Amino acid sequence: MGVQFLSDEQAIAMLRIWSNAGHDLTTVAKFKTDDASKKILLMLPGYVCNNWYQVGLPCTDFKDAMSHFGELLDVVVLD
């Protein structure tokens, strides 16, 4: 099965689930290098299943990927 994608809105909803369950959101995501394009993928785990989901479009570097994740965290934490 290929990579499944989440929009930013879906990722925020997923992060809220993890937050409500008491998880430290800074440790939930992982950053993966796409071998074909050499871009960075922001990945979030599913809460019920053992799948990882790509959030948004691939990023050109880790700085962009981490900034994107930080923006999502800001929405979850500050909302």
PDB file of N, CA, C and O in Angstrom, chain B, residues numbered from 101:
ATOM      1  N   MET B 101       0.847  -1.168   0.000  1.00  0.00           N
ATOM      2  CA  MET B 101       0.000   0.000   0.000  1.00  0.00           C
ATOM      3  C   MET B 101       0.894   1.232   0.000  1.00  0.00           C
ATOM      4  O   MET B 101       1.930   1.253   0.665  1.00  0.00           O
ATOM      5  N   GLY B 102       0.492   2.266  -0.750  1.00  0.00           N
ATOM      6  CA  GLY B 102       1.256   3.493  -0.855  1.00  0.00           C
ATOM      7  C   GLY B 102       1.057   4.394   0.351  1.00  0.00           C
ATOM      8  O   GLY B 102       0.348   4.066   1.302  1.00  0.00           O
ATOM      9  N   VAL B 103       1.700   5.519   0.272  1.00  0.00           N
ATOM     10  CA  VAL B 103       1.602   6.510   1.344  1.00  0.00           C
ATOM     11  C   VAL B 103       0.213   7.132   1.339  1.00  0.00           C
ATOM     12  O   VAL B 103      -0.325   7.471   0.285  1.00  0.00           O
ATOM     13  N   GLN B 104      -0.354   7.277   2.514  1.00  0.00           N
ATOM     14  CA  GLN B 104      -1.635   7.955   2.651  1.00  0.00           C
ATOM     15  C   GLN B 104      -1.364   9.379   3.114  1.00  0.00           C
ATOM     16  O   GLN B 104      -0.430   9.633   3.874  1.00  0.00           O
ATOM     17  N   PHE B 105      -2.194  10.302   2.645  1.00  0.00           N
ATOM     18  CA  PHE B 105      -1.958  11.721   2.885  1.00  0.00           C
ATOM     19  C   PHE B 105      -2.985  12.308   3.841  1.00  0.00           C
ATOM     20  O   PHE B 105      -4.139  11.881   3.881  1.00  0.00           O
ATOM     21  N   LEU B 106      -2.541  13.298   4.608  1.00  0.00           N
ATOM     22  CA  LEU B 106      -3.427  14.086   5.463  1.00  0.00           C
ATOM     23  C   LEU B 106      -3.307  15.548   5.057  1.00  0.00           C
ATOM     24  O   LEU B 106      -2.214  16.041   4.777  1.00  0.00           O
ATOM     25  N   SER B 107      -4.434  16.227   5.029  1.00  0.00           N
ATOM     26  CA  SER B 107      -4.395  17.679   4.861  1.00  0.00           C
ATOM     27  C   SER B 107      -3.960  18.283   6.195  1.00  0.00           C
ATOM     28  O   SER B 107      -3.892  17.581   7.204  1.00  0.00           O
ATOM     29  N   ASP B 108      -3.670  19.566   6.200  1.00  0.00           N
ATOM     30  CA  ASP B 108      -3.305  20.224   7.454  1.00  0.00           C
ATOM     31  C   ASP B 108      -4.445  20.130   8.468  1.00  0.00           C
ATOM     32  O   ASP B 108      -4.201  19.926   9.657  1.00  0.00           O
ATOM     33  N   GLU B 109      -5.680  20.277   8.006  1.00  0.00           N
ATOM     34  CA  GLU B 109      -6.838  20.197   8.907  1.00  0.00           C
ATOM     35  C   GLU B 109      -6.955  18.805   9.524  1.00  0.00           C
ATOM     36  O   GLU B 109      -7.249  18.670  10.712  1.00  0.00           O
ATOM     37  N   GLN B 110      -6.723  17.772   8.712  1.00  0.00           N
ATOM     38  CA  GLN B 110      -6.759  16.405   9.228  1.00  0.00           C
ATOM     39  C   GLN B 110      -5.605  16.162  10.200  1.00  0.00           C
ATOM     40  O   GLN B 110      -5.777  15.487  11.214  1.00  0.00           O
ATOM     41  N   ALA B 111      -4.439  16.707   9.891  1.00  0.00           N
ATOM     42  CA  ALA B 111      -3.280  16.552  10.774  1.00  0.00           C
ATOM     43  C   ALA B 111      -3.528  17.227  12.115  1.00  0.00           C
ATOM     44  O   ALA B 111      -3.156  16.689  13.157  1.00  0.00           O
ATOM     45  N   ILE B 112      -4.153  18.399  12.098  1.00  0.00           N
ATOM     46  CA  ILE B 112      -4.476  19.099  13.341  1.00  0.00           C
ATOM     47  C   ILE B 112      -5.448  18.271  14.170  1.00  0.00           C
ATOM     48  O   ILE B 112      -5.295  18.167  15.387  1.00  0.00           O
ATOM     49  N   ALA B 113      -6.442  17.685  13.522  1.00  0.00           N
ATOM     50  CA  ALA B 113      -7.394  16.821  14.234  1.00  0.00           C
ATOM     51  C   ALA B 113      -6.678  15.615  14.834  1.00  0.00           C
ATOM     52  O   ALA B 113      -6.969  15.219  15.963  1.00  0.00           O
ATOM     53  N   MET B 114      -5.742  15.028  14.087  1.00  0.00           N
ATOM     54  CA  MET B 114      -4.980  13.877  14.584  1.00  0.00           C
ATOM     55  C   MET B 114      -4.105  14.293  15.765  1.00  0.00           C
ATOM     56  O   MET B 114      -4.012  13.561  16.751  1.00  0.00           O
ATOM     57  N   LEU B 115      -3.471  15.444  15.677  1.00  0.00           N
ATOM     58  CA  LEU B 115      -2.639  15.926  16.784  1.00  0.00           C
ATOM     59  C   LEU B 115      -3.478  16.203  18.029  1.00  0.00           C
ATOM     60  O   LEU B 115      -3.016  15.973  19.146  1.00  0.00           O
ATOM     61  N   ARG B 116      -4.682  16.685  17.854  1.00  0.00           N
ATOM     62  CA  ARG B 116      -5.570  16.910  19.005  1.00  0.00           C
ATOM     63  C   ARG B 116      -5.916  15.589  19.691  1.00  0.00           C
ATOM     64  O   ARG B 116      -6.000  15.530  20.918  1.00  0.00           O
ATOM     65  N   ILE B 117      -6.116  14.540  18.909  1.00  0.00           N
ATOM     66  CA  ILE B 117      -6.384  13.218  19.492  1.00  0.00           C
ATOM     67  C   ILE B 117      -5.192  12.781  20.339  1.00  0.00           C
ATOM     68  O   ILE B 117      -5.359  12.339  21.475  1.00  0.00           O
ATOM     69  N   TRP B 118      -3.985  12.908  19.776  1.00  0.00           N
ATOM     70  CA  TRP B 118      -2.778  12.531  20.516  1.00  0.00           C
ATOM     71  C   TRP B 118      -2.614  13.385  21.769  1.00  0.00           C
ATOM     72  O   TRP B 118      -2.229  12.878  22.823  1.00  0.00           O
ATOM     73  N   SER B 119      -2.903  14.668  21.657  1.00  0.00           N
ATOM     74  CA  SER B 119      -2.780  15.573  22.800  1.00  0.00           C
ATOM     75  C   SER B 119      -3.773  15.213  23.899  1.00  0.00           C
ATOM     76  O   SER B 119      -3.414  15.166  25.076  1.00  0.00           O
ATOM     77  N   ASN B 120      -5.010  14.962  23.518  1.00  0.00           N
ATOM     78  CA  ASN B 120      -6.041  14.599  24.497  1.00  0.00           C
ATOM     79  C   ASN B 120      -5.742  13.274  25.189  1.00  0.00           C
ATOM     80  O   ASN B 120      -6.209  13.029  26.301  1.00  0.00           O
ATOM     81  N   ALA B 121      -4.963  12.421  24.529  1.00  0.00           N
ATOM     82  CA  ALA B 121      -4.568  11.144  25.123  1.00  0.00           C
ATOM     83  C   ALA B 121      -3.341  11.296  26.021  1.00  0.00           C
ATOM     84  O   ALA B 121      -2.880  10.323  26.618  1.00  0.00           O
ATOM     85  N   GLY B 122      -2.810  12.527  26.115  1.00  0.00           N
ATOM     86  CA  GLY B 122      -1.705  12.785  27.031  1.00  0.00           C
ATOM     87  C   GLY B 122      -0.315  12.647  26.444  1.00  0.00           C
ATOM     88  O   GLY B 122       0.662  12.619  27.192  1.00  0.00           O
ATOM     89  N   HIS B 123      -0.195  12.560  25.133  1.00  0.00           N
ATOM     90  CA  HIS B 123       1.116  12.401  24.502  1.00  0.00           C
ATOM     91  C   HIS B 123       1.812  13.748  24.315  1.00  0.00           C
ATOM     92  O   HIS B 123       1.162  14.773  24.111  1.00  0.00           O
ATOM     93  N   ASP B 124       3.124  13.730  24.388  1.00  0.00           N
ATOM     94  CA  ASP B 124       3.943  14.906  24.105  1.00  0.00           C
ATOM     95  C   ASP B 124       3.984  15.078  22.590  1.00  0.00           C
ATOM     96  O   ASP B 124       4.596  14.270  21.891  1.00  0.00           O
ATOM     97  N   LEU B 125       3.344  16.111  22.086  1.00  0.00           N
ATOM     98  CA  LEU B 125       3.215  16.282  20.642  1.00  0.00           C
ATOM     99  C   LEU B 125       4.549  16.493  19.940  1.00  0.00           C
ATOM    100  O   LEU B 125       4.668  16.214  18.747  1.00  0.00           O
ATOM    101  N   THR B 126       5.545  16.979  20.655  1.00  0.00           N
ATOM    102  CA  THR B 126       6.841  17.211  20.014  1.00  0.00           C
ATOM    103  C   THR B 126       7.535  15.911  19.633  1.00  0.00           C
ATOM    104  O   THR B 126       8.485  15.926  18.849  1.00  0.00           O
ATOM    105  N   THR B 127       7.076  14.785  20.176  1.00  0.00           N
ATOM    106  CA  THR B 127       7.706  13.501  19.874  1.00  0.00           C
ATOM    107  C   THR B 127       6.866  12.627  18.954  1.00  0.00           C
ATOM    108  O   THR B 127       7.264  11.504  18.642  1.00  0.00           O
ATOM    109  N   VAL B 128       5.719  13.115  18.517  1.00  0.00           N
ATOM    110  CA  VAL B 128       4.795  12.287  17.731  1.00  0.00           C
ATOM    111  C   VAL B 128       5.232  12.162  16.275  1.00  0.00           C
ATOM    112  O   VAL B 128       5.167  11.071  15.709  1.00  0.00           O
ATOM    113  N   ALA B 129       5.670  13.242  15.666  1.00  0.00           N
ATOM    114  CA  ALA B 129       5.983  13.244  14.230  1.00  0.00           C
ATOM    115  C   ALA B 129       7.345  12.622  13.957  1.00  0.00           C
ATOM    116  O   ALA B 129       8.214  12.550  14.826  1.00  0.00           O
ATOM    117  N   LYS B 130       7.492  12.180  12.721  1.00  0.00           N
ATOM    118  CA  LYS B 130       8.818  11.783  12.252  1.00  0.00           C
ATOM    119  C   LYS B 130       9.034  12.424  10.888  1.00  0.00           C
ATOM    120  O   LYS B 130       8.084  12.733  10.169  1.00  0.00           O
ATOM    121  N   PHE B 131      10.288  12.614  10.556  1.00  0.00           N
ATOM    122  CA  PHE B 131      10.671  13.205   9.285  1.00  0.00           C
ATOM    123  C   PHE B 131      11.388  12.134   8.482  1.00  0.00           C
ATOM    124  O   PHE B 131      12.347  11.525   8.956  1.00  0.00           O
ATOM    125  N   LYS B 132      10.917  11.912   7.270  1.00  0.00           N
ATOM    126  CA  LYS B 132      11.431  10.834   6.433  1.00  0.00           C
ATOM    127  C   LYS B 132      11.915  11.419   5.116  1.00  0.00           C
ATOM    128  O   LYS B 132      11.272  12.304   4.551  1.00  0.00           O
ATOM    129  N   THR B 133      13.040  10.930   4.629  1.00  0.00           N
ATOM    130  CA  THR B 133      13.549  11.365   3.334  1.00  0.00           C
ATOM    131  C   THR B 133      12.948  10.495   2.243  1.00  0.00           C
ATOM    132  O   THR B 133      13.030   9.268   2.301  1.00  0.00           O
ATOM    133  N   ASP B 134      12.347  11.133   1.252  1.00  0.00           N
ATOM    134  CA  ASP B 134      11.823  10.419   0.094  1.00  0.00           C
ATOM    135  C   ASP B 134      13.003  10.085  -0.812  1.00  0.00           C
ATOM    136  O   ASP B 134      13.676  10.982  -1.318  1.00  0.00           O
ATOM    137  N   ASP B 135      13.251   8.799  -1.014  1.00  0.00           N
ATOM    138  CA  ASP B 135      14.423   8.373  -1.778  1.00  0.00           C
ATOM    139  C   ASP B 135      14.402   8.874  -3.218  1.00  0.00           C
ATOM    140  O   ASP B 135      15.446   9.228  -3.767  1.00  0.00           O
ATOM    141  N   ALA B 136      13.234   8.908  -3.828  1.00  0.00           N
ATOM    142  CA  ALA B 136      13.141   9.297  -5.238  1.00  0.00           C
ATOM    143  C   ALA B 136      13.398  10.788  -5.439  1.00  0.00           C
ATOM    144  O   ALA B 136      14.167  11.176  -6.319  1.00  0.00           O
ATOM    145  N   SER B 137      12.761  11.612  -4.633  1.00  0.00           N
ATOM    146  CA  SER B 137      12.854  13.062  -4.851  1.00  0.00           C
ATOM    147  C   SER B 137      13.869  13.752  -3.945  1.00  0.00           C
ATOM    148  O   SER B 137      14.193  14.920  -4.156  1.00  0.00           O
ATOM    149  N   LYS B 138      14.369  13.041  -2.944  1.00  0.00           N
ATOM    150  CA  LYS B 138      15.305  13.606  -1.959  1.00  0.00           C
ATOM    151  C   LYS B 138      14.679  14.745  -1.163  1.00  0.00           C
ATOM    152  O   LYS B 138      15.384  15.628  -0.673  1.00  0.00           O
ATOM    153  N   LYS B 139      13.366  14.724  -1.037  1.00  0.00           N
ATOM    154  CA  LYS B 139      12.667  15.733  -0.240  1.00  0.00           C
ATOM    155  C   LYS B 139      12.299  15.127   1.110  1.00  0.00           C
ATOM    156  O   LYS B 139      12.352  13.911   1.293  1.00  0.00           O
ATOM    157  N   ILE B 140      11.927  15.988   2.047  1.00  0.00           N
ATOM    158  CA  ILE B 140      11.613  15.572   3.407  1.00  0.00           C
ATOM    159  C   ILE B 140      10.100  15.464   3.559  1.00  0.00           C
ATOM    160  O   ILE B 140       9.361  16.374   3.183  1.00  0.00           O
ATOM    161  N   LEU B 141       9.650  14.347   4.110  1.00  0.00           N
ATOM    162  CA  LEU B 141       8.232  14.117   4.351  1.00  0.00           C
ATOM    163  C   LEU B 141       7.950  14.253   5.838  1.00  0.00           C
ATOM    164  O   LEU B 141       8.657  13.677   6.664  1.00  0.00           O
ATOM    165  N   LEU B 142       6.924  15.009   6.177  1.00  0.00           N
ATOM    166  CA  LEU B 142       6.442  15.098   7.552  1.00  0.00           C
ATOM    167  C   LEU B 142       5.416  13.995   7.730  1.00  0.00           C
ATOM    168  O   LEU B 142       4.424  13.949   7.002  1.00  0.00           O
ATOM    169  N   MET B 143       5.641  13.107   8.687  1.00  0.00           N
ATOM    170  CA  MET B 143       4.781  11.945   8.881  1.00  0.00           C
ATOM    171  C   MET B 143       4.175  11.958  10.286  1.00  0.00           C
ATOM    172  O   MET B 143       4.843  12.299  11.262  1.00  0.00           O
ATOM    173  N   LEU B 144       2.893  11.581  10.370  1.00  0.00           N
ATOM    174  CA  LEU B 144       2.205  11.424  11.652  1.00  0.00           C
ATOM    175  C   LEU B 144       1.642  10.018  11.747  1.00  0.00           C
ATOM    176  O   LEU B 144       1.176   9.469  10.748  1.00  0.00           O
ATOM    177  N   PRO B 145       1.680   9.424  12.940  1.00  0.00           N
ATOM    178  CA  PRO B 145       1.108   8.090  13.103  1.00  0.00           C
ATOM    179  C   PRO B 145      -0.405   8.164  13.270  1.00  0.00           C
ATOM    180  O   PRO B 145      -0.945   9.128  13.812  1.00  0.00           O
ATOM    181  N   GLY B 146      -1.068   7.128  12.795  1.00  0.00           N
ATOM    182  CA  GLY B 146      -2.499   7.011  13.055  1.00  0.00           C
ATOM    183  C   GLY B 146      -2.715   6.638  14.509  1.00  0.00           C
ATOM    184  O   GLY B 146      -1.873   5.970  15.109  1.00  0.00           O
ATOM    185  N   TYR B 147      -3.826   7.055  15.080  1.00  0.00           N
ATOM    186  CA  TYR B 147      -4.066   6.772  16.492  1.00  0.00           C
ATOM    187  C   TYR B 147      -4.590   5.359  16.705  1.00  0.00           C
ATOM    188  O   TYR B 147      -4.184   4.686  17.652  1.00  0.00           O
ATOM    189  N   VAL B 148      -5.478   4.907  15.845  1.00  0.00           N
ATOM    190  CA  VAL B 148      -6.091   3.590  16.019  1.00  0.00           C
ATOM    191  C   VAL B 148      -5.279   2.511  15.317  1.00  0.00           C
ATOM    192  O   VAL B 148      -5.161   1.395  15.822  1.00  0.00           O
ATOM    193  N   CYS B 149      -4.725   2.835  14.167  1.00  0.00           N
ATOM    194  CA  CYS B 149      -3.995   1.843  13.378  1.00  0.00           C
ATOM    195  C   CYS B 149      -2.490   2.087  13.492  1.00  0.00           C
ATOM    196  O   CYS B 149      -2.045   3.060  14.100  1.00  0.00           O
ATOM    197  N   ASN B 150      -1.738   1.199  12.907  1.00  0.00           N
ATOM    198  CA  ASN B 150      -0.284   1.311  12.951  1.00  0.00           C
ATOM    199  C   ASN B 150       0.240   1.846  11.619  1.00  0.00           C
ATOM    200  O   ASN B 150       1.256   1.366  11.114  1.00  0.00           O
ATOM    201  N   ASN B 151      -0.445   2.832  11.051  1.00  0.00           N
ATOM    202  CA  ASN B 151      -0.037   3.433   9.786  1.00  0.00           C
ATOM    203  C   ASN B 151       0.561   4.810  10.024  1.00  0.00           C
ATOM    204  O   ASN B 151       0.243   5.484  11.004  1.00  0.00           O
ATOM    205  N   TRP B 152       1.430   5.210   9.111  1.00  0.00           N
ATOM    206  CA  TRP B 152       1.979   6.565   9.122  1.00  0.00           C
ATOM    207  C   TRP B 152       1.397   7.310   7.941  1.00  0.00           C
ATOM    208  O   TRP B 152       1.211   6.737   6.867  1.00  0.00           O
ATOM    209  N   TYR B 153       1.110   8.582   8.137  1.00  0.00           N
ATOM    210  CA  TYR B 153       0.474   9.410   7.121  1.00  0.00           C
ATOM    211  C   TYR B 153       1.354  10.607   6.798  1.00  0.00           C
ATOM    212  O   TYR B 153       1.903  11.248   7.693  1.00  0.00           O
ATOM    213  N   GLN B 154       1.481  10.902   5.504  1.00  0.00           N
ATOM    214  CA  GLN B 154       2.230  12.083   5.078  1.00  0.00           C
ATOM    215  C   GLN B 154       1.347  13.308   5.228  1.00  0.00           C
ATOM    216  O   GLN B 154       0.195  13.315   4.795  1.00  0.00           O
ATOM    217  N   VAL B 155       1.898  14.339   5.844  1.00  0.00           N
ATOM    218  CA  VAL B 155       1.168  15.589   6.047  1.00  0.00           C
ATOM    219  C   VAL B 155       1.628  16.600   5.004  1.00  0.00           C
ATOM    220  O   VAL B 155       2.806  16.955   4.952  1.00  0.00           O
ATOM    221  N   GLY B 156       0.706  17.056   4.183  1.00  0.00           N
ATOM    222  CA  GLY B 156       1.019  18.083   3.194  1.00  0.00           C
ATOM    223  C   GLY B 156       1.980  17.607   2.120  1.00  0.00           C
ATOM    224  O   GLY B 156       2.163  16.410   1.902  1.00  0.00           O
ATOM    225  N   LEU B 157       2.579  18.569   1.465  1.00  0.00           N
ATOM    226  CA  LEU B 157       3.510  18.291   0.376  1.00  0.00           C
ATOM    227  C   LEU B 157       4.916  18.061   0.922  1.00  0.00           C
ATOM    228  O   LEU B 157       5.237  18.525   2.016  1.00  0.00           O
ATOM    229  N   PRO B 158       5.762  17.345   0.165  1.00  0.00           N
ATOM    230  CA  PRO B 158       7.150  17.176   0.592  1.00  0.00           C
ATOM    231  C   PRO B 158       7.851  18.523   0.716  1.00  0.00           C
ATOM    232  O   PRO B 158       7.552  19.461  -0.023  1.00  0.00           O
ATOM    233  N   CYS B 159       8.774  18.607   1.647  1.00  0.00           N
ATOM    234  CA  CYS B 159       9.521  19.845   1.897  1.00  0.00           C
ATOM    235  C   CYS B 159      10.919  19.725   1.306  1.00  0.00           C
ATOM    236  O   CYS B 159      11.451  18.624   1.163  1.00  0.00           O
ATOM    237  N   THR B 160      11.504  20.859   0.967  1.00  0.00           N
ATOM    238  CA  THR B 160      12.827  20.845   0.348  1.00  0.00           C
ATOM    239  C   THR B 160      13.947  20.579   1.348  1.00  0.00           C
ATOM    240  O   THR B 160      15.008  20.083   0.969  1.00  0.00           O
ATOM    241  N   ASP B 161      13.723  20.903   2.623  1.00  0.00           N
ATOM    242  CA  ASP B 161      14.755  20.660   3.633  1.00  0.00           C
ATOM    243  C   ASP B 161      14.103  20.487   5.009  1.00  0.00           C
ATOM    244  O   ASP B 161      12.904  20.707   5.180  1.00  0.00           O
ATOM    245  N   PHE B 162      14.922  20.091   5.975  1.00  0.00           N
ATOM    246  CA  PHE B 162      14.405  19.844   7.322  1.00  0.00           C
ATOM    247  C   PHE B 162      13.855  21.114   7.962  1.00  0.00           C
ATOM    248  O   PHE B 162      12.891  21.054   8.726  1.00  0.00           O
ATOM    249  N   LYS B 163      14.452  22.255   7.660  1.00  0.00           N
ATOM    250  CA  LYS B 163      13.975  23.512   8.230  1.00  0.00           C
ATOM    251  C   LYS B 163      12.520  23.756   7.834  1.00  0.00           C
ATOM    252  O   LYS B 163      11.702  24.117   8.680  1.00  0.00           O
ATOM    253  N   ASP B 164      12.196  23.563   6.567  1.00  0.00           N
ATOM    254  CA  ASP B 164      10.814  23.749   6.106  1.00  0.00           C
ATOM    255  C   ASP B 164       9.877  22.730   6.743  1.00  0.00           C
ATOM    256  O   ASP B 164       8.767  23.072   7.151  1.00  0.00           O
ATOM    257  N   ALA B 165      10.324  21.481   6.827  1.00  0.00           N
ATOM    258  CA  ALA B 165       9.488  20.427   7.410  1.00  0.00           C
ATOM    259  C   ALA B 165       9.220  20.701   8.888  1.00  0.00           C
ATOM    260  O   ALA B 165       8.096  20.532   9.360  1.00  0.00           O
ATOM    261  N   MET B 166      10.248  21.122   9.613  1.00  0.00           N
ATOM    262  CA  MET B 166      10.070  21.407  11.033  1.00  0.00           C
ATOM    263  C   MET B 166       9.224  22.658  11.247  1.00  0.00           C
ATOM    264  O   MET B 166       8.454  22.726  12.205  1.00  0.00           O
ATOM    265  N   SER B 167       9.356  23.638  10.374  1.00  0.00           N
ATOM    266  CA  SER B 167       8.515  24.837  10.463  1.00  0.00           C
ATOM    267  C   SER B 167       7.050  24.490  10.228  1.00  0.00           C
ATOM    268  O   SER B 167       6.163  24.999  10.912  1.00  0.00           O
ATOM    269  N   HIS B 168       6.810  23.620   9.255  1.00  0.00           N
ATOM    270  CA  HIS B 168       5.439  23.187   8.973  1.00  0.00           C
ATOM    271  C   HIS B 168       4.851  22.482  10.195  1.00  0.00           C
ATOM    272  O   HIS B 168       3.711  22.744  10.579  1.00  0.00           O
ATOM    273  N   PHE B 169       5.625  21.595  10.799  1.00  0.00           N
ATOM    274  CA  PHE B 169       5.154  20.888  11.992  1.00  0.00           C
ATOM    275  C   PHE B 169       4.907  21.876  13.130  1.00  0.00           C
ATOM    276  O   PHE B 169       3.916  21.757  13.852  1.00  0.00           O
ATOM    277  N   GLY B 170       5.794  22.841  13.292  1.00  0.00           N
ATOM    278  CA  GLY B 170       5.620  23.857  14.328  1.00  0.00           C
ATOM    279  C   GLY B 170       4.351  24.668  14.143  1.00  0.00           C
ATOM    280  O   GLY B 170       3.674  24.999  15.116  1.00  0.00           O
ATOM    281  N   GLU B 171       4.025  24.990  12.896  1.00  0.00           N
ATOM    282  CA  GLU B 171       2.784  25.718  12.615  1.00  0.00           C
ATOM    283  C   GLU B 171       1.564  24.894  13.019  1.00  0.00           C
ATOM    284  O   GLU B 171       0.599  25.429  13.565  1.00  0.00           O
ATOM    285  N   LEU B 172       1.612  23.591  12.748  1.00  0.00           N
ATOM    286  CA  LEU B 172       0.506  22.711  13.149  1.00  0.00           C
ATOM    287  C   LEU B 172       0.394  22.652  14.673  1.00  0.00           C
ATOM    288  O   LEU B 172      -0.706  22.695  15.224  1.00  0.00           O
ATOM    289  N   LEU B 173       1.537  22.552  15.346  1.00  0.00           N
ATOM    290  CA  LEU B 173       1.531  22.514  16.812  1.00  0.00           C
ATOM    291  C   LEU B 173       0.975  23.806  17.394  1.00  0.00           C
ATOM    292  O   LEU B 173       0.234  23.779  18.376  1.00  0.00           O
ATOM    293  N   ASP B 174       1.328  24.927  16.795  1.00  0.00           N
ATOM    294  CA  ASP B 174       0.804  26.216  17.265  1.00  0.00           C
ATOM    295  C   ASP B 174      -0.717  26.235  17.236  1.00  0.00           C
ATOM    296  O   ASP B 174      -1.354  26.705  18.179  1.00  0.00           O
ATOM    297  N   VAL B 175      -1.294  25.730  16.164  1.00  0.00           N
ATOM    298  CA  VAL B 175      -2.759  25.714  16.052  1.00  0.00           C
ATOM    299  C   VAL B 175      -3.364  24.844  17.147  1.00  0.00           C
ATOM    300  O   VAL B 175      -4.355  25.224  17.771  1.00  0.00           O
ATOM    301  N   VAL B 176      -2.766  23.672  17.381  1.00  0.00           N
ATOM    302  CA  VAL B 176      -3.307  22.741  18.381  1.00  0.00           C
ATOM    303  C   VAL B 176      -3.151  23.301  19.788  1.00  0.00           C
ATOM    304  O   VAL B 176      -4.098  23.267  20.574  1.00  0.00           O
ATOM    305  N   VAL B 177      -1.982  23.810  20.113  1.00  0.00           N
ATOM    306  CA  VAL B 177      -1.684  24.250  21.477  1.00  0.00           C
ATOM    307  C   VAL B 177      -2.333  25.589  21.800  1.00  0.00           C
ATOM    308  O   VAL B 177      -2.816  25.788  22.914  1.00  0.00           O
ATOM    309  N   LEU B 178      -2.350  26.501  20.847  1.00  0.00           N
ATOM    310  CA  LEU B 178      -2.846  27.850  21.115  1.00  0.00           C
ATOM    311  C   LEU B 178      -4.340  28.005  20.880  1.00  0.00           C
ATOM    312  O   LEU B 178      -4.909  29.049  21.199  1.00  0.00           O
ATOM    313  N   ASP B 179      -4.976  26.998  20.335  1.00  0.00           N
ATOM    314  CA  ASP B 179      -6.406  27.093  20.047  1.00  0.00           C
ATOM    315  C   ASP B 179      -7.248  26.734  21.249  1.00  0.00           C
ATOM    316  O   ASP B 179      -8.476  26.764  21.174  1.00  0.00           O
TER     317      ASP B 179
END
